[in-house]
Amino acid sequence: MSATRLLVLGVVRGYGRAHGYLIGNDLLSWEADRWANVKWGSIYHALSALTRSGSLIDHVGVRGRTEYELTERGEAEFGRLLRTALRVPDRHTDQLGAAMAFLPSLPRAEAVALLRERLATCEAAQRSARERRDGWDWPPHVRELFGLWAADAAGGAEWARGLIGRLEAGAYAMDGEPGSPGPPGSWPRLVEGRSAEPGPDRE
């Protein structure tokens, strides 16, 4: 699964319509080049591929810039990628990082249910790795590999438990809740709302 595809779809979805420079500027400001290997070239490649596949539709916008908008197929693909990244543990964290960027796109109960699936998989992987480590005979140093897998699964399980607990306690504005950045096209309205909030220099 491509983290870049999920990130590109998610940013376009958040804005409603977005051109390539806006998408890239947002992703690089999130340092996605470091944790998801996102580059300008990969962003434009993803935009082109997603348009060809029917997940995005392109429009000629202001100043002749091409703007992109999600189609019904694109919304379905975004949801599939997001849910898979949350539910299925992967040794590469770029997919999970991309999913976390758009966590509020899910209703609270669904996010918790997906994370519980992830937690169960991590716990099973931890048990399996420990059993293999404890039963391994030769060569003895390979036990360290199983120990690494057990520790990795234990860390993933601990993280998932913590996020589940925070979500169940009401953390973050999820889809369907006031102020959530999850609904399609909500980002510009939320940014405008924040800029209108009173502050030290606006009183």
N, C-alpha and C positions, 0 to 999 in steps of 0.2 A: 504494500500500500504506500502511496506517495504522500508524505506529509505536505509537500508543496501544493498538491492538488487540493487537499483539505484546507490549507491556509488561504489559497487564492479564492476558492469557493466561499469560504467564510467571510473574507473581507468584502467581496462583491455583495454577498447577501446582507452584510451589516449596513452597507451604505445604500443598498437598493440599486445604484448604478455607480460604477467606478472605472476610471481609466488606469492604464498600466502603471503610470508614474505614481499615482496615489496609492495603489496596491503595494508597489515595491517600497515606497517611502514608509508606509505603515509597518510592513514586515521587517524592514531593516531597522526601524526605530525600536522594534521589539527584540532586536538582536537575533532574529531567526536565522541569520547567516551563520551564527555560531552553534545553535542547538538543533537546527534542522537543515543545515547546509543550503539555505536558500540564497540564490544569486539572481542578479537581474536577468541573466539569460534563462535561468530555469523558470522564472516567473512568466516571461513572455512565451516560453515554450509551453508552459501549462495553460496559459490563456488561449493559445492557438489550438492545442489539443482538445481542450474542453469545449471550445467553440465548434470544432469539427465534429465532436461526438454529440453535440446537441445539448450539452449541459449549460452552456452560456450562449447568449445572443449578443451580437455586437451592433452598436449604433455609432453614427458619426456625431460626435458631440461638439461643444463649443471649441473654437480655434482648430477645428478639423481633427480633434483628438478622438480616437476610438474609445467608446465607453462600453462596458460590459454589464450584462444583467443576467440573473439566474433564470433559467427556464424551469418548468415543472420537473423535467428530468434532472436538472442541476440540483434542485431542492432535494430530490430523492437521493442523489449521489452524495450530497453533503451530509444528509442524515445517516446514510449507510456508513460512510467513512468515520463520522464522529462516534457513532455507537460502537463500531468495531474497535476503534482505538481505545475507548474507555473500558470495554468489556474484556478484551483479549490482551493479556500481558505480552510484551515484546521486549527482547533484550536491547533493542534500539529505542531510545526514549523520544525520538523526534515525533513519532506519531502521537504519543501521549501528550507531548508538549503542545502540538497543534490542537489536539482535542481540548486541552485545558483552556486554551485561548477562547474557545467557543462553548465552554461548559454551560453558561446561562441560556444557551439555545434550547436546552432540554427542560421539561418540567421537573420539579424537584424529585418527585417519587420515581420517575423513570431513571434519572441520574443515579439515585441511590440503588435502584435495582441492578443497573448495569455494573456499578462499582461492587456490589455484593457478589456478582458473578466473577468479577476480577479477583476479589478477595479469596473466594473459594478455590480458584485456579492457582493462585499464589500459595495458599496453604497446602494444597495437594502437591505442588511442585517441591515445596520445602520438605514435606514428609518423604517424598520419593528420593530426593537427593540425600537426605540423612540416612535413609535405609541403605542406599547404595554405598555411601561412605562407610557406614558401620560394617557392611558385609563384604567390603572389598579386601582382597588378599594381596594380589600381585599385579604390577609393581606397587609397593606401598605408597609412593609419593603421589599417585593418582588420587588418593583420598582427598588431597587438597583441592582438586578440581571440583569434586562433589561438595566439599565444604564451601567453596566459592558459590556454587549454584544454590546451596541451601541458604547462605547468607543473603544472596541477591533476592531470593524469593521471600525471605523473612522481611527484608527491607521494603519490598513491594507490598507485602501484606500489611505491615505497620502503617505505611503511607495511606493505603486504601481505607483501613479502619479509621484513621484520623479524619480523612475527608468525609467519609460516611457520617461520622459523629458530628462534624461541623455542619454538614448539610441538614441533618436531622434536627439540629439545634436552631436552624433558621438562617445560617450564614448565606450570604450572597442573594441577589435578586434573580431568581430563576424565571424561565419562560412562564408567562401568565401572571407574573407578580409585578407590582408597581416599580418602575425604574429599571426594569431588566433590559440589558443590552442584547437580549436574545432574539426578539422578533425581527423579521426581515425589514430592512430599511430604517431601523430605529436609531442608528448611530448619529446621524445628523441632528435629530431632535434632542437626543440626550446631550450632545455637545453644546447645542444652543441653550438648553436648560441650565447646564453647568455655568456657562458664561454669563447667564442672567442672575445667578445667585449672588446675594450681597457678600461683599468681602471688605477687607480693611481699606482698600482704595476706592470702594464704590459706595460708601455710606454718605 
